Amino acid sequence: MPTLLVVGGGHASLPLLAHAHALADDAGAAVTLVSDQPELWYSGMTPEWLGGVYTRADVTVPLGPICERQGVRFVQARAVALDRDAREVALDDGRRVGYDLVAFDIGALNPGRDDADHAVRTKPLWRIAELGRFLDKTAADGDARCLVVVGGGAAGTETALNVTARPGLGGLSVTVVEPGDRLCPELPARVGDWAAETLRQRGATVRLGTRAQGTDPEGVRLDGETLPADAVLWATGSVGPPLFVEAGLTVTDRGFARVDRGLRSVDDGRVFVAGDSASVAGHEDLARIGVHAVKQGPVLRENVDQALRALAAGQDPAAVPLRPFRPYPVSPLLVSTGGPSAWWVAGPVAVRAHAVLRLKHAVDRRWIDRYRDGASYDGRWDARAASGHR
Ligand SMILES: Cc1cc2nc3c(=O)[nH]c(=O)nc-3n(C[C@H](O)[C@H](O)[C@H](O)COP(=O)(O)OP(=O)(O)OC[C@H]3O[C@@H](n4cnc5c(N)ncnc54)[C@H](O)[C@@H]3O)c2cc1C
């Protein structure tokens, strides 16, 4: 019976975990998940959790129950090294887990990590829970506090939009610092204009053309001044985890592991990588967004299954033909604003409408419900949208 090790319970690996019992059906496979968190934070809904629309339970998928249902051994630990000769992954608690096949879905990290020592980082996404605690405290005691969001890309902007719409945060001042000349520089210009206009209407400060140098206990260091902050969200893009390059895998200049179109490492037929930490042949410029990780999920499941079957039959997994990952021709994004409308962005097209928010909630709920075993929602978003809250 071949052994499969899944490292990282992320957006791309959920389909694999949720169907683990059916992998390599004839021979069966012994499956282990190593993930450093007990749950997945679903990126589509997390900004609205910060905005008070959803509860934490609404936006997370507990990994334990999925593993239990599927006969997967769940080891909650952090993988720190990959030893491809020994076919083992070393964990931060000193243990080592062996594999015949390993699938990584460990997401990305924020670049400039040393600069963000006093900040809440957005990668991996679970770190943002710390910002949630800060917001709860501010709402509870009503004290005046400053939040600075470093990075006005889609993630930082969507977070700022939801935070500024959250009821009960009258004492909070929010500043977004972005080195470019508009917010959301990766999206059509009108989206950046909508975002800046909405944030300013809500009393937030948007500082464009401003690069943060780092953080210290007082706040955010800019060129020649320090922006005072009680909390800093560091939302500055993505780099790959160091583990791949240390294991001798080929990586891009940003550290993402190079995989073929079937998500198999270009160096090692026993290693698969999906989600933000993979650079897929032919699609190297794909944005690091959950939409792509989610779309890779079924491909990862099918191809890992094929490779396990090959191993069970004594064949070389590197030689198995795989299903290619085909991304959306343009990256479709549904951006919540904290208000009753959301923005639908696809390539050069951007639309804002109340119907987009309803669509977003339906799409998000449909995805997460698949993995939450029928857990239900209390419909608070509908009440909030209907009340016209901004
Ligand atoms: C604020 C914010 C909002 C966003 N909103 C959207 C959105 O609306 N739509 C969209 O498409 N994208 C969005 N994104 C991007 C999205 O979060 C990522 O693209 C997505 O999470 C990537 O999924 P993944 O499967 O690669 O990894 P993840 O889902 O991040 O999962 C990786 C998992 O592996 C674990 N892990 C990491 N390292 C290790 C290790 N060494 N050992 C063990 N476990 C490990 C992590 O803790 C994590 O649980 C947003 C990002 C942010 C920061």
The ligand as an SDF file (V2000), in Angstrom:
LIG
                    3D

 53 58  0  0  0  0  0  0  0  0999 V2000
   -6.7630   39.2870    3.2450 C   0  0  0  0  0  0  0  0  0  0  0  0
   -6.7360   38.3680    2.0570 C   0  0  0  0  0  0  0  0  0  0  0  0
   -7.8730   38.2160    1.2660 C   0  0  0  0  0  0  0  0  0  0  0  0
   -7.8580   37.3820    0.1690 C   0  0  0  0  0  0  0  0  0  0  0  0
   -8.9990   37.2740   -0.5680 N   0  0  0  0  0  0  0  0  0  0  0  0
   -8.9870   36.5040   -1.6550 C   0  0  0  0  0  0  0  0  0  0  0  0
  -10.1760   36.3890   -2.4510 C   0  0  0  0  0  0  0  0  0  0  0  0
  -11.2140   36.9980   -2.1520 O   0  0  0  0  0  0  0  0  0  0  0  0
  -10.1280   35.5910   -3.5350 N   0  0  0  0  0  0  0  0  0  0  0  0
   -8.9940   34.9090   -3.8860 C   0  0  0  0  0  0  0  0  0  0  0  0
   -9.0080   34.1990   -4.8790 O   0  0  0  0  0  0  0  0  0  0  0  0
   -7.8560   34.9720   -3.1410 N   0  0  0  0  0  0  0  0  0  0  0  0
   -7.8310   35.7650   -2.0550 C   0  0  0  0  0  0  0  0  0  0  0  0
   -6.6830   35.8440   -1.3000 N   0  0  0  0  0  0  0  0  0  0  0  0
   -5.5010   34.9960   -1.6340 C   0  0  0  0  0  0  0  0  0  0  0  0
   -5.6510   33.6140   -0.9720 C   0  0  0  0  0  0  0  0  0  0  0  0
   -5.6750   33.7590    0.4160 O   0  0  0  0  0  0  0  0  0  0  0  0
   -4.5250   32.6610   -1.3480 C   0  0  0  0  0  0  0  0  0  0  0  0
   -4.2990   32.6940   -2.7330 O   0  0  0  0  0  0  0  0  0  0  0  0
   -4.8860   31.2390   -0.9320 C   0  0  0  0  0  0  0  0  0  0  0  0
   -5.0070   31.1720    0.4630 O   0  0  0  0  0  0  0  0  0  0  0  0
   -3.8290   30.2470   -1.3940 C   0  0  0  0  0  0  0  0  0  0  0  0
   -4.2770   28.9700   -1.0650 O   0  0  0  0  0  0  0  0  0  0  0  0
   -3.2420   27.7700   -0.9330 P   0  0  0  0  0  0  0  0  0  0  0  0
   -4.0370   26.5270   -1.1480 O   0  0  0  0  0  0  0  0  0  0  0  0
   -2.0540   27.9800   -1.7840 O   0  0  0  0  0  0  0  0  0  0  0  0
   -2.7110   27.8230    0.5570 O   0  0  0  0  0  0  0  0  0  0  0  0
   -3.4920   28.1620    1.8930 P   0  0  0  0  0  0  0  0  0  0  0  0
   -4.9430   28.0680    1.7180 O   0  0  0  0  0  0  0  0  0  0  0  0
   -2.8940   29.4240    2.4080 O   0  0  0  0  0  0  0  0  0  0  0  0
   -3.1110   26.9550    2.8450 O   0  0  0  0  0  0  0  0  0  0  0  0
   -1.8290   26.6130    3.2160 C   0  0  0  0  0  0  0  0  0  0  0  0
   -1.9180   25.9190    4.5410 C   0  0  0  0  0  0  0  0  0  0  0  0
   -0.6840   25.2660    4.7990 O   0  0  0  0  0  0  0  0  0  0  0  0
   -0.2540   25.6000    6.1110 C   0  0  0  0  0  0  0  0  0  0  0  0
    1.1970   25.5980    6.1040 N   0  0  0  0  0  0  0  0  0  0  0  0
    2.0120   26.5590    5.6270 C   0  0  0  0  0  0  0  0  0  0  0  0
    3.3040   26.1990    5.7650 N   0  0  0  0  0  0  0  0  0  0  0  0
    3.2980   24.9830    6.3450 C   0  0  0  0  0  0  0  0  0  0  0  0
    4.3020   24.0930    6.7420 C   0  0  0  0  0  0  0  0  0  0  0  0
    5.5960   24.3830    6.5500 N   0  0  0  0  0  0  0  0  0  0  0  0
    3.9450   22.9360    7.3230 N   0  0  0  0  0  0  0  0  0  0  0  0
    2.6390   22.6260    7.5240 C   0  0  0  0  0  0  0  0  0  0  0  0
    1.6250   23.4260    7.1570 N   0  0  0  0  0  0  0  0  0  0  0  0
    1.9520   24.5920    6.5750 C   0  0  0  0  0  0  0  0  0  0  0  0
   -0.8080   26.9850    6.3530 C   0  0  0  0  0  0  0  0  0  0  0  0
   -0.9010   27.2920    7.7100 O   0  0  0  0  0  0  0  0  0  0  0  0
   -2.1640   26.8840    5.6860 C   0  0  0  0  0  0  0  0  0  0  0  0
   -3.1110   26.3700    6.5780 O   0  0  0  0  0  0  0  0  0  0  0  0
   -6.6810   36.6780   -0.1770 C   0  0  0  0  0  0  0  0  0  0  0  0
   -5.5290   36.8170    0.6090 C   0  0  0  0  0  0  0  0  0  0  0  0
   -5.5530   37.6590    1.7090 C   0  0  0  0  0  0  0  0  0  0  0  0
   -4.3050   37.8070    2.5340 C   0  0  0  0  0  0  0  0  0  0  0  0
  1  2  1  0
  2  3  1  0
  2 52  2  0
  3  4  2  0
  4  5  1  0
  4 50  1  0
  5  6  2  0
  6  7  1  0
  6 13  1  0
  7  8  2  0
  7  9  1  0
  9 10  1  0
 10 11  2  0
 10 12  1  0
 12 13  2  0
 13 14  1  0
 14 15  1  0
 14 50  1  0
 15 16  1  0
 16 17  1  0
 16 18  1  0
 18 19  1  0
 18 20  1  0
 20 21  1  0
 20 22  1  0
 22 23  1  0
 23 24  1  0
 24 25  2  0
 24 26  1  0
 24 27  1  0
 27 28  1  0
 28 29  2  0
 28 30  1  0
 28 31  1  0
 31 32  1  0
 32 33  1  0
 33 34  1  0
 33 48  1  0
 34 35  1  0
 35 36  1  0
 35 46  1  0
 36 37  1  0
 36 45  1  0
 37 38  2  0
 38 39  1  0
 39 40  1  0
 39 45  2  0
 40 41  1  0
 40 42  2  0
 42 43  1  0
 43 44  2  0
 44 45  1  0
 46 47  1  0
 46 48  1  0
 48 49  1  0
 50 51  2  0
 51 52  1  0
 52 53  1  0
M  END
$$$$
